[in-house]
Amino acid sequence: MSAGRGVTRVRYLCLAGPTASGKTATALALAASLERIRPVEIVSVDSALVYRGMDIGTAKPTAAERAQVPHHLIDIVDPAEPYSAARFVADARRLIDEIDARGHLPLLVGGTMLYFKALFDGLDAMPAADTAVRTALSAQAARDGWAALHAELARVDPAAAARIAPADAQRIQRALEVYRVSGIPISAWQTRTAAAAERLPLIALEPRDRAWLHERIAARFAAMLEAGLVDEVLTLRRRSDLHAGLPSMRSVGYRQIWEALDAGKLDAVQNTGSAATRQLAKRQLTWLRSMPWRQSIACDEPDAIGHALALAHAIVAAPAAPRPA
């Protein structure tokens, strides 16, 4: 079936879920099934997949998987470069327009919920990343600790500090960076504009049994170690321009192995890496629950992909959503 007369097209579809929930397999199945209606192009919504040279620990789609359907926003920046939510929004909106203009369906897939939220809510032209300010904040954190920077954030932007955990280094750094660059709290920048009314069609993969997800996380991290994740981190460590304070190197898995290498103790990295990944999944599920318009699929059910396919076909046949602002 192709999009023809009388068929109203949605412009995009979103697939979100915690790590290890089966997003890649589901996305590829959706692309194959929806091909009969509109060719699909996948837009990655993942803050780690943007980095080149970080393949194993990010569970980056393989070359064979990427050959099945066009992928975007993968391997687009060096690990030493910043990549912000504001840049993602600009890139994603451009790609939605370009893919839609080709008559194809943009399928936004990932687990970086901040990126989804930024796309849904708008970012009000928030200041771009400032390398000098970030470097100064990283140095301050190394000296005083992230808890001290969180306390500073609480003084200048109580609303943001209330939403950001004291150990969430990346978001603390970004919030203070925005304030130091602009003099305006990040919570003020994050006002809901006309784009806030937009709610992209969102399918969410959410397990009913958290233990199922934890087992998959442990097995996947073990497979990453077996595939050479430690060697991948060692290769990155040899670069003089990379350090543990960079957002890329704070990615789950990379951070735990970097710290284990610093300590000279790799024997516990399976446990620390799995535990950090479980915490990431918990945060991702919390973000998803803050999006009540999502349409949830129990990813631990035997026919989860089948349910996702049925839901996607229903959404694609529904009236189109408005264009992003």
Backbone bond lengths (Angstrom), bond angles and torsions (degrees), N, CA, C in turn:
res aa  C-N    CA-C-N  psi(-1)  N-CA   C-N-CA  omega(-1)  CA-C   N-CA-C  phi
1 M - - - 1.468 - - 1.515 108.99 -
2 S 1.275 116.59 135.51 1.457 120.52 177.74 1.505 109.05 -117.92
3 A 1.337 114.54 161.71 1.458 119.13 178.46 1.511 108.49 -71.35
4 G 1.287 116.79 115.62 1.461 119.76 -177.24 1.505 110.79 -135.04
5 R 1.335 115.98 -155.79 1.455 119.87 -178.23 1.521 110.49 -63.26
6 G 1.324 114.36 140.24 1.443 120.30 177.74 1.510 114.39 80.09
7 V 1.321 118.32 -4.45 1.454 121.66 179.27 1.524 108.62 -101.25
8 T 1.328 116.45 118.85 1.455 121.13 178.70 1.514 109.08 -90.31
9 R 1.315 117.51 125.86 1.456 120.98 -173.77 1.519 111.83 -93.37
10 V 1.322 117.07 135.00 1.458 119.55 162.73 1.527 106.34 -78.07
11 R 1.314 116.37 153.47 1.460 119.66 -175.97 1.512 112.35 -90.47
12 Y 1.344 118.34 -17.91 1.457 120.97 -174.71 1.512 109.01 -165.14
13 L 1.308 115.36 162.88 1.460 122.78 178.46 1.520 106.87 -141.10
14 C 1.337 116.38 143.14 1.464 120.87 -178.81 1.526 110.27 -118.01
15 L 1.326 115.16 141.02 1.466 122.64 176.28 1.527 107.44 -130.47
16 A 1.329 116.41 114.39 1.465 121.26 -177.78 1.516 109.61 -124.40
17 G 1.318 115.40 160.60 1.459 120.45 176.76 1.505 110.36 174.39
18 P 1.330 116.46 164.39 1.465 119.51 177.98 1.519 111.28 -69.64
19 T 1.306 115.82 165.75 1.450 120.85 177.34 1.527 110.18 -58.01
20 A 1.326 115.86 141.76 1.469 123.90 177.60 1.525 113.31 71.21
21 S 1.326 117.79 17.35 1.467 120.15 -179.60 1.520 113.00 -89.71
22 G 1.332 117.33 -4.07 1.455 120.12 177.82 1.511 114.50 97.98
23 K 1.332 117.15 25.38 1.470 120.19 -176.46 1.530 112.45 -63.52
24 T 1.338 117.67 -43.12 1.460 119.92 -176.43 1.526 111.02 -63.10
25 A 1.335 116.48 -48.54 1.466 119.72 -179.79 1.523 111.21 -62.61
26 T 1.333 116.30 -40.50 1.459 119.80 179.54 1.524 110.86 -66.57
27 A 1.330 117.01 -41.66 1.466 120.84 -179.66 1.527 111.09 -62.48
28 L 1.322 116.81 -43.11 1.464 119.68 179.89 1.526 110.68 -65.99
29 A 1.342 116.96 -38.42 1.461 120.15 176.95 1.526 111.14 -65.43
30 L 1.325 116.88 -40.80 1.462 120.58 176.89 1.523 110.87 -61.59
31 A 1.337 116.10 -44.42 1.463 119.96 -178.95 1.524 110.85 -61.21
32 A 1.332 116.52 -42.47 1.466 119.97 -179.75 1.522 111.32 -66.68
33 S 1.330 116.91 -40.65 1.459 120.76 -177.23 1.527 112.26 -72.81
34 L 1.336 116.09 -41.40 1.464 119.97 -177.72 1.519 112.84 -77.20
35 E 1.325 117.38 -10.78 1.461 121.47 178.44 1.525 111.15 -53.34
36 R 1.353 116.79 -32.01 1.465 120.45 -179.50 1.524 111.58 -67.00
37 I 1.355 115.76 -21.89 1.463 120.12 -179.65 1.526 110.45 -100.45
38 R 1.335 115.80 -54.21 1.471 122.03 177.57 1.515 108.47 -150.89
39 P 1.313 118.45 136.92 1.466 120.10 174.50 1.527 110.22 -59.19
40 V 1.319 116.08 140.19 1.462 122.22 -175.77 1.524 110.27 -103.74
41 E 1.331 116.30 142.33 1.458 122.59 168.14 1.523 107.14 -125.49
42 I 1.326 116.51 131.83 1.462 121.68 -175.89 1.523 110.26 -91.38
43 V 1.320 115.94 130.60 1.462 123.06 173.75 1.527 107.11 -109.97
44 S 1.323 116.99 115.39 1.457 121.01 -178.18 1.527 110.99 -70.24
45 V 1.330 115.30 135.01 1.467 122.07 175.42 1.527 106.34 -117.47
46 D 1.322 114.99 68.68 1.467 121.13 -173.43 1.518 109.19 -145.60
47 S 1.319 116.41 120.93 1.461 121.36 -174.96 1.518 113.26 -71.56
48 A 1.336 118.49 -13.98 1.467 121.25 179.11 1.523 112.35 -97.96
49 L 1.337 117.21 -31.09 1.466 119.65 -178.30 1.518 112.78 -67.75
50 V 1.319 118.03 -15.31 1.469 119.70 178.97 1.522 111.71 -68.16
51 Y 1.354 117.98 -20.17 1.459 120.71 -171.06 1.526 112.47 -88.89
52 R 1.318 114.84 132.93 1.458 121.16 174.40 1.530 109.88 -75.17
53 G 1.334 116.01 147.37 1.449 120.78 176.82 1.513 114.56 78.57
54 M 1.328 117.49 6.39 1.457 122.49 177.50 1.530 107.05 -122.44
55 D 1.318 115.43 82.28 1.461 120.97 -170.40 1.520 113.36 -104.85
56 I 1.326 116.47 -46.40 1.467 120.03 -172.90 1.525 110.84 -73.27
57 G 1.320 117.16 -51.13 1.460 120.67 -175.02 1.513 114.33 -71.74
58 T 1.319 117.68 -15.06 1.462 120.91 177.30 1.522 112.17 -95.34
59 A 1.338 117.13 -2.38 1.473 121.30 -174.45 1.521 110.08 53.09
60 K 1.328 114.91 43.83 1.465 120.48 -178.49 1.528 109.80 -61.35
61 P 1.328 118.40 137.40 1.468 119.36 176.24 1.527 110.58 -52.82
62 T 1.318 115.59 140.30 1.460 120.56 -178.09 1.520 110.52 -71.38
63 A 1.332 115.15 166.84 1.466 119.64 177.11 1.520 110.87 -59.30
64 A 1.331 116.72 -38.41 1.468 119.97 179.29 1.521 111.10 -65.44
65 E 1.336 116.99 -40.84 1.466 119.97 178.37 1.521 111.37 -66.63
66 R 1.322 116.40 -40.84 1.465 119.85 -179.84 1.520 111.69 -70.60
67 A 1.338 117.22 -21.63 1.463 120.25 176.92 1.526 111.62 -75.11
68 Q 1.330 117.26 -20.53 1.464 120.38 -178.68 1.521 112.63 -73.10
69 V 1.336 116.09 -31.20 1.466 121.32 -175.92 1.529 107.73 -153.27
70 P 1.316 119.35 141.81 1.469 119.94 178.55 1.528 111.63 -60.41
71 H 1.345 115.96 136.91 1.460 122.83 177.26 1.528 109.37 -119.13
72 H 1.323 115.70 147.31 1.467 121.55 178.78 1.529 110.19 -130.48
73 L 1.329 115.75 157.89 1.471 125.11 178.65 1.527 112.13 63.42
74 I 1.329 115.07 36.01 1.462 122.28 171.66 1.527 107.59 -121.83
75 D 1.342 117.17 134.65 1.472 122.09 179.77 1.526 112.30 58.37
76 I 1.327 116.65 47.16 1.471 119.22 -176.66 1.526 113.20 -107.22
77 V 1.342 118.59 -14.78 1.464 119.78 179.29 1.524 109.63 -137.02
78 D 1.325 115.06 157.65 1.456 121.91 174.72 1.531 109.21 -78.03
79 P 1.335 118.43 148.78 1.470 120.03 179.69 1.525 114.56 -59.09
80 A 1.321 117.84 -19.36 1.467 120.19 178.10 1.528 112.38 -81.23
81 E 1.331 117.53 -12.50 1.462 122.05 -176.16 1.523 111.03 -91.34
82 P 1.336 116.90 147.37 1.469 119.24 173.30 1.526 110.23 -79.05
83 Y 1.318 115.74 149.48 1.462 121.36 172.53 1.520 106.14 -140.90
84 S 1.322 116.48 115.36 1.459 121.67 -170.51 1.522 111.85 -103.99
85 A 1.336 114.57 167.36 1.461 119.91 174.75 1.523 110.71 -62.54
86 A 1.332 116.89 -36.03 1.471 120.03 178.70 1.523 110.61 -63.56
87 R 1.329 116.85 -40.88 1.462 119.77 178.35 1.520 110.14 -67.17
88 F 1.341 116.61 -38.79 1.458 118.75 177.25 1.525 111.03 -59.59
89 V 1.329 116.86 -46.19 1.465 120.05 -178.79 1.526 110.40 -58.42
90 A 1.331 116.71 -44.89 1.468 119.73 179.16 1.523 110.74 -62.48
91 D 1.341 117.21 -44.65 1.460 120.98 -179.96 1.530 111.29 -64.81
92 A 1.327 116.54 -44.03 1.461 120.36 -176.73 1.519 111.39 -66.29
93 R 1.321 117.12 -42.16 1.466 119.33 179.73 1.525 111.19 -65.72
94 R 1.329 116.42 -39.00 1.467 119.55 176.56 1.519 110.36 -62.16
95 L 1.335 116.54 -44.65 1.462 120.09 -178.29 1.527 111.68 -67.88
96 I 1.334 117.89 -38.18 1.461 120.01 176.44 1.526 110.17 -57.21
97 D 1.326 115.99 -45.37 1.471 119.86 179.18 1.521 111.52 -63.98
98 E 1.334 116.87 -45.39 1.463 120.31 -176.70 1.524 111.58 -66.80
99 I 1.324 117.08 -43.45 1.469 120.81 -178.40 1.525 110.03 -68.13
100 D 1.321 116.58 -43.17 1.457 120.29 178.53 1.530 111.05 -62.77
101 A 1.328 116.76 -37.58 1.461 120.32 178.85 1.527 111.89 -64.19
102 R 1.328 116.79 -26.01 1.469 120.56 176.33 1.523 111.96 -80.94
103 G 1.328 116.76 -2.10 1.449 120.22 -176.94 1.511 113.31 81.88
104 H 1.334 117.07 12.91 1.453 121.96 -179.16 1.531 110.15 -101.94
105 L 1.323 115.93 168.92 1.455 121.83 -178.59 1.524 110.11 -105.50
106 P 1.332 119.67 117.23 1.463 121.05 173.67 1.537 109.85 -72.35
107 L 1.325 116.44 125.04 1.456 122.72 176.28 1.522 107.19 -112.89
108 L 1.333 116.52 106.66 1.457 122.22 -177.12 1.527 108.27 -88.31
109 V 1.332 116.76 118.11 1.465 121.61 -170.39 1.521 110.08 -128.76
110 G 1.334 117.20 129.48 1.455 118.36 174.30 1.509 113.83 167.52
111 G 1.324 114.35 -175.06 1.452 121.10 -178.08 1.510 114.39 -126.86
112 T 1.345 117.62 7.86 1.463 119.85 176.49 1.521 107.65 -86.12
113 M 1.328 115.38 91.15 1.455 120.94 -171.54 1.521 112.50 -66.48
114 L 1.338 116.96 -27.78 1.464 119.21 175.59 1.524 110.44 -60.34
115 Y 1.332 117.26 -37.73 1.459 120.67 179.01 1.525 110.62 -66.92
116 F 1.330 116.38 -44.37 1.463 118.94 176.90 1.522 110.47 -59.92
117 K 1.335 116.71 -46.75 1.459 120.24 -178.54 1.522 110.89 -62.41
118 A 1.335 116.65 -41.09 1.459 119.76 178.69 1.522 110.88 -62.54
119 L 1.320 116.93 -39.91 1.458 120.68 178.67 1.523 110.93 -67.59
120 F 1.328 116.82 -39.95 1.450 120.51 -179.01 1.526 112.04 -70.54
121 D 1.335 116.24 -40.50 1.457 120.73 -170.35 1.517 114.15 -97.47
122 G 1.322 117.71 -19.39 1.458 120.48 -175.40 1.518 110.76 85.52
123 L 1.324 116.14 155.65 1.463 120.97 -177.14 1.524 113.71 -120.39
124 D 1.333 116.92 3.11 1.467 120.09 175.33 1.528 113.44 51.07
125 A 1.328 117.57 44.83 1.471 121.46 175.21 1.525 111.93 52.94
126 M 1.303 116.72 43.34 1.459 121.54 179.67 1.530 110.85 -58.08
127 P 1.349 118.57 145.83 1.472 120.03 -178.53 1.518 112.66 -55.42
128 A 1.323 114.91 143.65 1.467 120.58 178.96 1.526 110.12 -71.01
129 A 1.322 115.28 165.59 1.461 120.37 178.49 1.525 110.54 -60.54
130 D 1.322 116.12 141.01 1.459 122.72 -179.91 1.527 107.81 -120.23
131 T 1.333 116.23 109.54 1.462 121.07 -173.58 1.525 111.95 -59.69
132 A 1.327 116.86 -42.06 1.467 119.81 -177.76 1.521 111.23 -64.15
133 V 1.321 116.49 -42.46 1.463 120.10 -179.87 1.522 110.19 -67.43
134 R 1.333 117.02 -40.79 1.464 120.12 178.99 1.530 111.28 -63.24
135 T 1.317 116.01 -40.54 1.466 119.88 179.29 1.525 110.12 -63.21
136 A 1.336 115.97 -42.44 1.464 120.10 179.08 1.529 111.06 -63.90
137 L 1.335 117.04 -40.07 1.460 120.54 179.28 1.527 111.26 -67.54
138 S 1.339 116.67 -39.36 1.466 120.14 177.66 1.521 110.79 -62.63
139 A 1.335 116.48 -40.94 1.463 120.62 178.55 1.527 110.73 -65.60
140 Q 1.333 116.01 -40.94 1.461 119.98 177.99 1.529 110.98 -63.25
141 A 1.342 115.62 -40.72 1.466 119.59 179.24 1.519 111.37 -65.83
142 A 1.330 116.56 -38.75 1.462 120.09 178.61 1.522 110.75 -63.44
143 R 1.319 115.57 -33.04 1.468 120.38 -178.56 1.530 112.43 -82.14
144 D 1.349 116.05 -45.94 1.465 120.28 -170.46 1.530 114.35 -108.12
145 G 1.329 117.10 -16.92 1.460 120.53 -176.91 1.522 111.92 93.57
146 W 1.346 115.33 152.92 1.470 119.51 -177.52 1.524 112.18 -69.74
147 A 1.324 117.43 -24.67 1.465 119.48 177.54 1.526 110.44 -62.83
148 A 1.329 116.54 -36.70 1.467 119.97 178.61 1.525 110.69 -67.37
149 L 1.333 116.35 -38.85 1.461 118.89 177.76 1.527 111.12 -69.16
150 H 1.329 116.63 -33.77 1.465 119.11 175.71 1.529 110.22 -64.47
151 A 1.326 116.30 -38.11 1.464 119.53 177.14 1.524 110.67 -64.51
152 E 1.341 116.58 -38.63 1.462 120.00 176.17 1.529 110.55 -62.74
153 L 1.338 116.10 -42.37 1.460 120.54 178.18 1.524 110.62 -60.94
154 A 1.336 116.87 -39.11 1.466 120.39 179.79 1.526 111.31 -62.09
155 R 1.335 116.82 -29.55 1.463 119.83 179.37 1.530 111.89 -75.93
156 V 1.346 116.67 -37.71 1.468 118.77 -174.53 1.523 112.94 -96.17
157 D 1.333 116.97 -21.60 1.465 120.42 -177.94 1.528 108.66 -150.61
158 P 1.326 117.72 75.87 1.473 120.45 -176.91 1.523 112.97 -57.88
159 A 1.320 117.56 -34.93 1.464 120.15 -178.10 1.523 110.92 -64.50
160 A 1.332 116.39 -43.70 1.462 119.80 178.52 1.526 111.01 -67.72
161 A 1.325 117.11 -42.20 1.465 120.73 -179.60 1.522 111.37 -61.33
162 A 1.325 116.93 -33.87 1.465 120.18 179.38 1.522 111.76 -67.35
163 R 1.347 116.84 -27.60 1.464 121.19 -178.55 1.524 112.91 -89.99
164 I 1.349 116.88 -20.03 1.462 120.93 -172.62 1.523 109.59 -106.32
165 A 1.316 116.29 128.68 1.466 120.82 179.82 1.527 110.26 -68.01
166 P 1.337 117.51 147.21 1.475 120.39 -179.02 1.525 113.84 -60.08
167 A 1.334 117.74 -21.26 1.471 120.56 -179.87 1.526 112.99 -97.53
168 D 1.336 117.64 0.85 1.472 120.81 -177.32 1.525 108.92 -84.91
169 A 1.334 115.52 80.04 1.464 121.58 -171.79 1.519 112.80 -58.22
170 Q 1.328 117.30 -42.92 1.454 119.99 -174.43 1.522 111.70 -63.95
171 R 1.328 116.92 -43.66 1.471 119.29 -178.35 1.532 111.58 -74.78
172 I 1.334 117.54 -33.56 1.465 119.93 175.24 1.522 109.73 -62.23
173 Q 1.327 115.24 -46.19 1.462 119.78 -179.60 1.523 111.17 -60.66
174 R 1.326 117.15 -44.70 1.465 120.08 -178.76 1.526 110.97 -64.82
175 A 1.331 117.45 -41.96 1.463 120.51 -179.00 1.529 111.09 -63.36
176 L 1.343 117.12 -44.15 1.460 120.01 179.07 1.527 111.17 -69.87
177 E 1.339 116.04 -34.99 1.460 119.98 177.70 1.528 110.27 -60.46
178 V 1.327 116.52 -47.49 1.468 120.45 -179.79 1.524 110.29 -60.44
179 Y 1.323 116.60 -42.68 1.460 119.58 -179.19 1.527 111.20 -65.57
180 R 1.341 117.03 -43.59 1.472 119.44 -178.02 1.526 111.81 -69.07
181 V 1.325 116.79 -33.82 1.463 119.50 -179.30 1.529 111.44 -74.75
182 S 1.341 116.22 -42.24 1.473 119.90 -171.22 1.518 114.82 -107.52
183 G 1.345 116.81 -19.53 1.456 119.27 -173.34 1.511 113.14 76.71
184 I 1.334 117.24 5.20 1.464 122.90 -178.31 1.531 108.25 -116.76
185 P 1.327 118.92 131.55 1.470 120.52 179.64 1.529 111.40 -60.26
186 I 1.332 115.67 147.12 1.461 119.22 -179.53 1.522 110.58 -63.62
187 S 1.335 117.96 -30.21 1.465 120.23 178.56 1.523 111.52 -64.50
188 A 1.338 116.79 -29.50 1.460 119.42 176.64 1.522 111.37 -74.53
189 W 1.349 115.83 -35.30 1.463 119.07 177.24 1.525 111.17 -65.58
190 Q 1.336 115.96 -33.20 1.459 120.03 -173.14 1.523 112.19 -84.61
191 T 1.296 116.78 39.17 1.455 120.39 176.44 1.515 109.71 -73.89
192 R 1.283 114.06 152.59 1.460 118.08 179.77 1.520 109.42 -84.86
193 T 1.318 115.98 120.24 1.452 122.83 179.39 1.522 109.01 -100.02
194 A 1.307 115.13 -164.39 1.466 118.64 178.17 1.520 110.99 -59.20
195 A 1.349 115.59 -30.22 1.466 118.95 179.45 1.514 111.52 -67.06
196 A 1.341 117.38 -20.02 1.457 119.88 -178.18 1.518 112.08 -64.65
197 A 1.329 116.19 -26.77 1.458 119.34 -178.95 1.519 112.00 -71.82
198 E 1.323 115.80 -19.33 1.458 119.58 -177.76 1.521 110.34 -75.79
199 R 1.288 116.65 135.81 1.453 121.83 175.54 1.524 107.16 -129.03
200 L 1.316 116.36 103.66 1.455 119.65 -179.63 1.522 110.16 -63.04
201 P 1.326 118.19 144.25 1.468 120.33 176.27 1.531 109.40 -58.32
202 L 1.327 116.60 117.27 1.461 121.39 -169.53 1.524 110.96 -125.00
203 I 1.339 116.30 116.96 1.464 122.98 170.91 1.525 107.23 -98.00
204 A 1.321 116.80 127.63 1.463 121.45 -177.47 1.523 110.14 -115.32
205 L 1.331 116.09 128.13 1.463 121.85 175.07 1.523 107.72 -91.67
206 E 1.331 116.82 113.85 1.465 121.67 -175.80 1.534 109.45 -135.19
207 P 1.330 117.85 123.01 1.467 119.33 -179.76 1.520 111.74 -75.16
208 R 1.321 115.69 142.41 1.461 119.49 172.72 1.526 110.47 -77.61
209 D 1.335 115.85 -32.86 1.461 121.94 -179.07 1.523 108.68 -109.99
210 R 1.325 116.36 108.50 1.462 120.51 -177.63 1.534 111.34 -61.83
211 A 1.334 117.47 -29.76 1.465 120.49 179.94 1.525 111.06 -63.09
212 W 1.325 117.11 -34.40 1.469 121.25 177.21 1.522 109.97 -59.06
213 L 1.328 116.21 -45.62 1.455 120.37 -179.61 1.523 110.39 -66.47
214 H 1.324 117.90 -40.77 1.460 121.10 -179.13 1.527 111.21 -62.75
215 E 1.320 117.24 -38.45 1.463 120.29 177.30 1.531 110.92 -63.98
216 R 1.323 116.50 -42.02 1.464 120.49 178.70 1.528 111.07 -65.54
217 I 1.323 116.90 -38.93 1.465 121.16 178.84 1.522 110.28 -61.65
218 A 1.345 116.86 -47.31 1.464 120.65 -179.37 1.525 111.04 -62.46
219 A 1.337 116.28 -43.77 1.465 119.80 -179.38 1.523 110.86 -65.73
220 R 1.325 116.83 -39.40 1.459 119.07 -178.33 1.518 111.38 -69.66
221 F 1.338 117.41 -39.68 1.460 118.52 179.44 1.526 110.78 -66.95
222 A 1.333 116.82 -37.20 1.466 119.92 175.62 1.524 110.53 -61.75
223 A 1.335 116.21 -40.13 1.465 120.10 178.75 1.523 111.17 -66.15
224 M 1.334 117.14 -36.26 1.462 120.57 176.77 1.524 111.44 -63.30
225 L 1.332 116.14 -42.87 1.463 119.57 177.83 1.521 110.50 -63.03
226 E 1.314 116.08 -42.14 1.460 120.65 179.00 1.531 110.96 -63.68
227 A 1.335 116.53 -32.49 1.465 121.13 -178.04 1.527 113.40 -80.01
228 G 1.341 117.17 -7.82 1.463 119.46 175.90 1.507 115.55 110.60
229 L 1.335 118.04 27.81 1.464 120.45 -178.65 1.530 112.12 -61.43
230 V 1.322 117.63 -38.65 1.471 119.33 179.51 1.524 110.09 -61.84
231 D 1.323 117.68 -43.50 1.467 120.62 178.06 1.528 111.07 -63.25
232 E 1.332 116.78 -36.15 1.464 119.75 177.91 1.527 110.28 -62.81
233 V 1.333 116.92 -42.66 1.465 120.40 178.08 1.528 110.74 -67.54
234 L 1.320 117.16 -39.39 1.470 120.00 177.52 1.526 111.11 -59.80
235 T 1.315 117.08 -40.47 1.466 121.08 177.72 1.525 110.48 -61.71
236 L 1.316 116.93 -42.56 1.461 120.76 178.96 1.533 110.94 -66.77
237 R 1.320 117.53 -37.75 1.467 121.62 -178.96 1.527 112.26 -65.49
238 R 1.317 116.75 -25.03 1.467 119.70 -179.36 1.531 111.86 -71.38
239 R 1.304 117.41 -15.13 1.464 120.61 179.34 1.522 110.03 -79.75
240 S 1.304 116.26 130.36 1.460 120.14 -177.33 1.522 112.88 -71.82
241 D 1.340 117.27 -19.03 1.463 119.88 -176.77 1.528 112.64 -93.38
242 L 1.319 118.11 1.85 1.458 120.96 178.16 1.524 110.04 -109.51
243 H 1.325 115.59 141.97 1.467 120.81 178.13 1.522 108.84 -149.08
244 A 1.316 116.10 168.42 1.459 121.65 -172.32 1.523 113.35 -67.41
245 G 1.317 117.97 -14.59 1.457 120.12 -178.73 1.511 114.73 -85.18
246 L 1.321 118.24 -9.66 1.464 121.19 -178.57 1.530 110.50 -72.46
247 P 1.341 117.78 146.00 1.471 119.81 177.00 1.522 112.73 -54.47
248 S 1.326 117.73 -38.90 1.466 120.00 -179.51 1.517 111.09 -62.71
249 M 1.327 116.99 -41.98 1.453 120.84 -177.44 1.530 112.44 -80.65
250 R 1.321 116.95 -9.23 1.466 120.00 173.35 1.521 111.59 -90.21
251 S 1.335 117.47 1.72 1.459 120.31 176.74 1.521 110.20 -59.73
252 V 1.319 115.95 144.33 1.465 120.55 -178.44 1.527 110.07 -57.73
253 G 1.305 115.70 135.23 1.458 122.14 -176.89 1.515 110.71 97.03
254 Y 1.315 116.96 -54.89 1.463 121.19 178.58 1.526 110.13 -65.87
255 R 1.313 116.01 -44.19 1.463 119.54 -179.47 1.524 111.25 -62.10
256 Q 1.340 117.56 -44.08 1.457 120.90 -177.13 1.529 111.29 -66.59
257 I 1.330 116.88 -39.19 1.467 119.44 179.24 1.525 110.30 -72.04
258 W 1.331 117.45 -39.71 1.469 120.33 177.23 1.528 109.84 -57.62
259 E 1.339 116.51 -47.17 1.464 120.58 -179.37 1.526 111.27 -65.36
260 A 1.345 117.06 -37.18 1.462 120.27 178.20 1.524 111.18 -66.38
261 L 1.320 116.54 -37.96 1.464 120.05 176.97 1.522 110.68 -66.96
262 D 1.334 116.80 -38.77 1.469 120.15 175.91 1.525 110.75 -59.43
263 A 1.335 115.16 -39.72 1.470 120.09 -177.84 1.521 112.39 -83.43
264 G 1.328 116.78 -11.00 1.457 120.35 -178.36 1.513 113.34 71.37
265 K 1.346 116.28 25.00 1.460 120.86 -177.44 1.527 109.39 -135.01
266 L 1.321 115.72 103.98 1.455 120.64 -179.76 1.523 113.00 -101.33
267 D 1.326 117.53 -2.61 1.460 119.77 -171.99 1.522 112.93 -67.08
268 A 1.339 117.91 -25.17 1.465 120.29 -176.78 1.522 112.80 -102.64
269 V 1.337 117.86 7.61 1.457 119.57 -171.04 1.529 112.43 -67.48
270 Q 1.336 118.20 -28.79 1.472 119.73 175.23 1.523 110.06 -59.92
271 N 1.325 116.45 -43.20 1.465 120.14 -179.25 1.516 111.93 -71.11
272 T 1.332 117.40 -45.24 1.468 119.28 -177.87 1.524 111.16 -68.27
273 G 1.335 116.49 -39.57 1.458 119.44 179.19 1.517 112.17 -66.52
274 S 1.328 116.82 -41.96 1.465 120.19 178.55 1.526 110.83 -65.95
275 A 1.332 116.30 -40.90 1.465 119.83 -179.71 1.524 110.94 -63.85
276 A 1.329 117.08 -42.47 1.467 120.39 178.60 1.521 110.57 -64.59
277 T 1.323 117.04 -36.81 1.455 120.38 179.45 1.526 110.92 -69.08
278 R 1.323 116.81 -37.14 1.473 119.72 175.68 1.525 110.71 -62.65
279 Q 1.330 117.09 -40.15 1.463 120.11 177.60 1.525 111.11 -64.98
280 L 1.336 116.37 -39.64 1.466 120.11 175.89 1.524 110.15 -59.75
281 A 1.331 117.17 -46.87 1.463 120.90 -179.68 1.529 110.89 -60.54
282 K 1.322 116.77 -39.09 1.469 120.21 178.19 1.528 110.75 -61.94
283 R 1.337 116.87 -42.94 1.464 120.10 178.40 1.527 110.86 -65.51
284 Q 1.326 116.48 -39.83 1.461 119.80 179.88 1.524 111.07 -62.85
285 L 1.314 117.17 -41.44 1.458 120.55 179.14 1.531 111.16 -67.64
286 T 1.325 116.59 -34.90 1.466 119.77 175.55 1.523 110.52 -63.00
287 W 1.335 116.52 -44.17 1.464 120.39 176.55 1.529 110.22 -58.56
288 L 1.323 117.04 -45.89 1.464 120.33 -177.88 1.526 111.00 -59.97
289 R 1.317 116.54 -40.02 1.461 119.36 -179.21 1.531 111.90 -65.91
290 S 1.349 116.76 -17.81 1.466 119.73 176.87 1.524 111.94 -83.40
291 M 1.333 117.31 1.57 1.465 122.88 179.05 1.528 108.38 -114.97
292 P 1.326 118.21 78.97 1.470 120.75 -171.17 1.523 114.04 -66.31
293 W 1.324 118.63 -15.12 1.464 120.80 179.20 1.528 112.49 -81.38
294 R 1.334 116.98 -5.87 1.462 119.53 -179.25 1.526 110.52 -62.43
295 Q 1.325 115.97 155.82 1.460 121.94 175.45 1.530 106.94 -113.20
296 S 1.319 116.03 111.14 1.457 121.81 -167.14 1.522 112.57 -90.06
297 I 1.324 115.14 141.48 1.458 124.28 173.72 1.526 107.46 -120.80
298 A 1.312 117.70 130.52 1.468 121.22 176.33 1.528 108.15 -75.19
299 C 1.329 116.19 101.05 1.469 120.31 -172.00 1.523 112.70 -72.18
300 D 1.339 118.25 -11.16 1.455 120.47 178.12 1.528 112.21 -94.14
301 E 1.328 117.86 4.45 1.453 120.51 174.17 1.524 110.15 -82.09
302 P 1.335 118.09 150.72 1.472 120.64 -175.59 1.524 114.33 -57.74
303 D 1.334 117.59 -37.39 1.464 119.86 -177.13 1.527 111.42 -108.15
304 A 1.336 116.19 39.22 1.462 119.81 -177.93 1.523 111.57 -59.01
305 I 1.328 117.42 -42.48 1.460 119.61 -179.04 1.528 110.35 -64.90
306 G 1.323 117.03 -38.98 1.460 119.75 177.37 1.519 111.85 -61.25
307 H 1.331 116.85 -42.32 1.464 120.34 177.43 1.533 110.41 -63.66
308 A 1.332 116.51 -40.08 1.466 120.24 179.09 1.526 110.72 -63.97
309 L 1.326 116.95 -40.13 1.467 120.47 178.65 1.522 110.99 -62.44
310 A 1.330 116.57 -45.27 1.462 119.93 -179.71 1.526 110.98 -62.34
311 L 1.330 116.10 -42.23 1.460 120.09 -179.71 1.524 110.73 -66.36
312 A 1.337 116.70 -42.43 1.464 120.20 -179.62 1.516 111.33 -61.98
313 H 1.322 117.32 -42.53 1.464 120.27 178.74 1.522 110.81 -62.97
314 A 1.333 117.06 -38.12 1.462 120.14 178.30 1.524 110.94 -65.73
315 I 1.335 116.88 -39.98 1.461 120.59 -179.99 1.520 110.90 -67.53
316 V 1.325 116.34 -44.11 1.462 120.08 -177.33 1.527 110.79 -64.34
317 A 1.325 116.78 -27.90 1.460 120.42 178.76 1.522 112.59 -84.88
318 A 1.351 117.28 -6.49 1.454 121.67 -177.53 1.527 110.62 -81.57
319 P 1.349 118.15 165.38 1.469 120.67 176.37 1.517 111.67 -56.38
320 A 1.318 115.50 146.40 1.461 121.29 -175.39 1.513 112.04 -68.05
321 A 1.340 115.37 147.70 1.462 122.31 173.73 1.519 109.17 -80.63
322 P 1.351 118.43 159.96 1.458 120.49 177.14 1.511 112.10 -67.13
323 R 1.309 116.52 159.01 1.459 121.54 177.81 1.519 110.07 -69.79
324 P 1.365 117.20 148.30 1.467 118.59 173.59 1.517 110.87 -60.46
325 A 1.343 116.19 145.14 1.462 119.67 179.11 1.510 110.86 -68.82
